[in-house]
């Protein structure tokens, strides 16, 4: 979208496919293929537009917008006005220490709903705007539920207590795993999900009991070490959630 001498380049978030959600989970392991594609897209379109730029996206799209802006060539980067990360997950600890990230940080505007979970995953720096949502729980991730008055969002002072507790637990859980453990966990978890035959989340929801039985059958067929790894990691997540709720 281009208005006079301003252009907005946006990146779409995760679709409903199992493959798309697996790549979201793999964001905790660093750079994924969509990061490279996002950078190529920004450099191609940001170059020929020759206008000042606003970059943004929702969910994974927000994460891609930040990544592409951080590593864009100088001729594109100098024309970026703002980078909008709309309830998108953050990055690993090495990324947020990178000089190029720190240089673009003042231009990043993060917007999250009151009960944000997705948008608070992994590491973030800088301030974020908290907005009201007509939904509850994880459904607040839907940006169409965010409340507005005229041209502005209705805002909250801070995240909900429940969101703070859950995000503290998830952060501690992720930090407690090595990259190798994360990668193995994601690969094994999604091998179980795809064993159901479902291609997207909607198919899992519509045939829930059939899919659960297929996943359980596939879990029983894993070798002993894989089953132990899955159970251990889920136990560590449960433990972190318990500690977060006790400390608050």
N, C-alpha and C positions, 0 to 999 in steps of 0.2 A: 504494500500500500504506500502510495506517495502523495503527499499533500504539499504543494509548492516546493520548498527546498528542504522538506523533511520526509524521510521514508521510514516505515516500520517493517522490519524483517522478523517474521515469527516462525517458531518451530512447534510442531504439533507434539502433544504428549503421547502417553502410552495408549495403544488401541486395546481391544478386548482379547487379543490373541495370547496364547500361552507363551509363544516365542517372545512377544513383546514384554511380557511380565518377567520372563527369565532374564532378559537383558537389564531390566530395572534392578533386579536383585544383584546382578553382577556389577552395578555401579559401585558397590562397596569394594570391588577389587581393582578400581582404577579406570583406565581408559577402555571404552568399548567401541565397536565399529561405528555406532551412530555419532559418537563424538567426532570422529574423523570426517564423516559425511557432513555434519553440521558446519565444521570449519571450512570445508570446501565450498559449501553453499553460501556461507557468509562472504567469503573472499570473492567468489564469482559475482554475486549480485551486489555486494557492497562496493565492488570496483566500478561496475558500469553505471550504477545509479548516480554516483558523484554528488550525492546530497548528504546532509547531516543525517545520522542514523539513530533510530531507536530499535533495540533488539529485545525480543521477549518470547515467552512461552509459558505454558501451564504444565505442571507436573514434570515429567521427564523433559518436556520442551523447555522449561525454565532452566533446568540443569544444562541442557545443550546450548541454550543462549549464552549462559555464563561461560561455559568452556570455549565456545567459538570466539567470543569477545576477548577472552584472555589471550588466546594464541593467534588472533588475526594479525595480518601483516600491518606494519605501522601506518601505511597510507589509508587503511580502512579504520584501524583502531582510533586514530586521531579525530575521526568524524563521528564517533559514537557519543551520543548525548547521555543516554540512560540504558541500562540493561534491566529488564523486568523479569524477575524470577517469581512466578505465581504458584506458590505452594509446591515448588520443585525441591527434590532432595539435594543435599550438599555433596561434599567431596571427601576424599580421604585426607588424613592429617598432612601428608607431604604436599598435596595440591594447594592447600590453603596457606602454606608457607612460601609458595613459589613467588618470586619477585614480580612476574607478570600478573599474577592474581592480585597481589597487594596493590599494584599500580591501577588496576581497573576497579578495585573494591569500592572507592568512593562513588562510582557511577552505578553500582548495583542497587536496585530497589527490590527488596523481597516483601511479598505480600502473602500472608497466611491466614486461614480462618481461625476462629477462637479455639476450636478443638483439633488443631493441626496435628497430624502424625507424619504423613508423607513428606511434607515440607520442612520438617525438623530433623529428618534422618541425616546421619553422617555429620560432617563438620560445616558450620557456617560462621561467617564473621560479619560484622556490621549490624545495623539495626534492621528491624522488619516491622511492617505495619500489620496489625491484627484487625481482621474485619469480622463483622457479624454474619452468621449464616442461618438460613431458614431450616437447615438440616441438622442432624445430630450425629455424633460419632464419626466414623470414617466417611460417611456420606457428605460431610462438610468439605471434603476434597473437591466436590463438584463446584466449579466456579460459577455456574448458573444459579447457585443457591446463595451467593454472596449478596448482601443487602446494600442498596444504594439509596441516597437521598439526592435528587438532582444529579449533578455530575460527579458526586463524591461518594466514596464508600462510607457506610456506617461502621464505626470503629469501636474496638474494645481497648482497654488500657494494657492488657497483657493476656497471655494464653490461659486457658482454663487450667485449674489445678490438676485435673485428670490428664490433660495433654502433657503437662510438665512431668508428671510422674512416669507416664508411659514412655516418653521420649528419653528421660534419664535412664530408664531400664534398657531401652533398645540401644542407646549409645554405649552403655557399659557392656552390653552383650556383644555388640559388634567389635568394640575395642579389645575384648577378651579373646577374639579369634584371630589366628594368623590368616594371611591372604590365602594360603594353601587350604586351610580349614574352611574358609568361606567358599572358595571355588568348589571344593569337594561337596560341601553341604548343598550348594545351589544345584550342582549337576545331579546329585542323587535325589534331592527333593523333586526336581522337575521331571526326572525319569519316572518317579512315582505318579506324578500328576498326569503325564502323557500316557501312562499305561492304561488310563481310563478310556482312551480313545478320543477324548474331548480335544478340540482344537482351540477353543476359547472359553472364557469364564462363564459365558451365558450357557454353554452346553453343560458345564459342570453343575450349574444351578438347576437346570431343568431336569436333569437326570441324576439327582443328588445321590440317592441310595445305590443305584447301579454303579456310579462312579466311585463311591466310597468303598464298595466291595472290591472293585477292580484295583484300587490303590492298596487296600489291605492285602490282597492276594500278591500284588507285586512286592510289597514290603516284606512279606514272609519269604519271598524268593531271593531277596538280597543275601549276600554272604554275611557271615556273622559280624565281621568288622564294620561293614556298611550300616547294618542295623544298629550296632552299638554306637557308631558315630552320630547317627540321626537322633537316637534317644538321648545321648549325652548332651548334644547341642540344644535340643528342646528343653531338657532339664535345666541347663544353664540359663536359658531365656526365662523360664518360669521362676527360677531363683532370683534373677535380677529384678523381675517385676515385683516379686514379694518384698525384696529389700527396699525398692523405691517407694512402695506404699507404706511400709512400716516407718520409713524415715520422714514421711510427710503426714 
